[in-house]
């Protein structure tokens, strides 16, 4: 045995060792390359086929494929599903295998390049306008989708003109026919957009983990696609309505429900559900009444089901792949959210901020830039609210903390609930027995598969108000990694924090930096600049650590930590879940064809569309549910040996974030400016001069106005950059439903 290997701790994990371990296996590396190439080939071919579908060449290929497979078991439905939905499901399956192979490798500390370089994902191109801050990579996607819609509509218009020219009819009827054909083509384009619409909102999807897009970014893409899709479907319906109204058959056509062909009435219902979701999701309506937006958005079930009834089974297959992956994710999230999660403790700060510490199992992994969705059943059984995680995964194995700003009705009720629990707990010496429980459910944690804050040696963290929460997690994560000798690139960190009043200053001390790593200034240069915008001078209490107004510790039940099904769930089980459910869908459709559709000659389009959606639901519930049941059993079995007495013996309590009271031992540069706002131009130029020709990661968590300001300055600095200056990489950690 090698001497060095004998000195290695037996319990050390592979990913915690830098530069150690065996060299990657040739076969693993080869499999990775092959899988990556195959996935790219499948995706490019699939996307190109959709993009070029309006062309005569691809349309002819499609019709030949349909004719060749029409006599098979699955018929036209199977051939269309294989062409348009099969590829995205196959990529999800191959992606699971790829992520497993990547997980088998050692996680090495990324070496910084000799010279800084621009990156498409972190270079802001647009900073104002309807899309918000748009990176170069996102701009490419917007341009491609716009080009597709323009190209497809133009190509279809040419085809429509050629088709209408064959009919010798009066000009009025020709115009009506052109109008209805244009509506038909817009509906087809909208159906292709629907194939992408549901992919970004599958929060725990393998696809998002494969391309490492966090759900807060993916939600934006869903919003953009939703606007485009509903615009196309609205024009689709409007063109038909105008044509029918001119001909005087509007009422009859709207109520028409054909067995063979397109059923109009289901389409009207689907469009109305979509319009209601669209209108209530507009920014103005969403900000005024979030609950209206949330509840009406559940009409997506009506939208999808009646869309299938409207177009029939084989046309629905153009978009079925993305919808099926969303159904898988939604059922998984439903199963995860049914578990009751212990709130171990709660604290209320004078600035109107709550800290909740939640129980989690030791095998639930997340990174410091994670999000969770939280439901408190004492307040509402339906409302879910997103919060960024304020604790590092290295703070403790059995807990996770979030900071919540008291802003609206729901958070106000939660604050009163914590205060009530605190008051009742002081009535007796037996605090743990007298505190009432708060019942919570959790979805997540979600976020980047990789901790991208660890890929920069130089970081500028810009926070607005409660946006400091994820940066507290970053600080704790970096300090723990430096303490434990784990891969950690950050060496210089500047925090720029803009707050309204000095009441929020104590939030910085929720991370006991000195207690985590004594003398951390030897390995980390930390500077904190705080801007108190609504106060002209410091208060008398400045420099004092203010204790929480109310705090409570709740009795914890055994086995009531978060579920590991979603977010950072085990990728092997996630892959098995997708594979088994997909195979189950194929089996269910085959049984339906063999024992019902073919023997009884079922031909109604709308009915076959209904049966197809039923098969999708059955495969998720039965086949997927079987995997989830086994997954739950595996989770309980693997978590049992972690020690059932960890909560009972106070392990979690000892690891909870505490106030750092000894301000005299601060090892970082701290400056608090009153009555000022951050001058980002001056800040960025100073850091560029100080740090030199390097990559600087700028991570922002704050309101849209702050995002725009910081992104604009990043773009300005990069465009006027000279050879010896830094490149600023903009990363937003802000989330807006």
Secondary structure, DSSP 4 states (H G I P E B T S, - for coil): --HHHHHS-TT--GGGSSS-SPPPPHHHHHHHHHHHHHHHHHHHHHHHHHHTTTSHHHHHHHHHHHHHHTTSSSHHHHHHIIIIIHHHHHHHHHHHHHHHHHHHS--PPPPPPSS----GGG-EEE-SSTT-SEEHHHHHHHHHHHHHHHHHHHHHHHHHHHHHHTS---HHHHHHHHHHHHHHHHHHHHHHHHHHHTTTT-TT-HHHHHHT--HHHHHHHHHHHHHHHHHHHHHHHHHHHHHHHHHT-HHHHHT---SSS--HHHHHHHHHHHHHHHHHTSHHHHHH-HHHHHHHGGGHHHHHHHHHHHH-HHHHTTTHHHHHHHHHHHHHHHHHHTS-EEEEEEEEETTTEEEEEEEB-TT----TT-EEEEEETTT-SS--EEEEB-S-TTS-SSEEEEEEE--SHHHHHHHHHHHHHHHHHTTSS-HHHHSPP-EEEEEEEES-SS-GGGG-SEEEEEEEGGGGHHHHHHHHHHHHHHHHT------EEEEEEEESSGGGGGGGGGS-HHHHSTTGGGT-EEEEEEEETT-SS--TTTTPPPPPSEEEE-PPPTT-SB-SSSSS--HHHHHHHHHHHHHHHHHHHHHHIIIIITTTT---HHHHHHHHHHHHHHIIIIIIHHHHHHHHHHHHHHHHTT-TTTTTTTHHHHHS------GGG--SEEEEEES----HHHHHHHHHHHH-SSEEEEEEES-HHHHHHHHHHHHHHHHT--TTS-EEEEEE-----
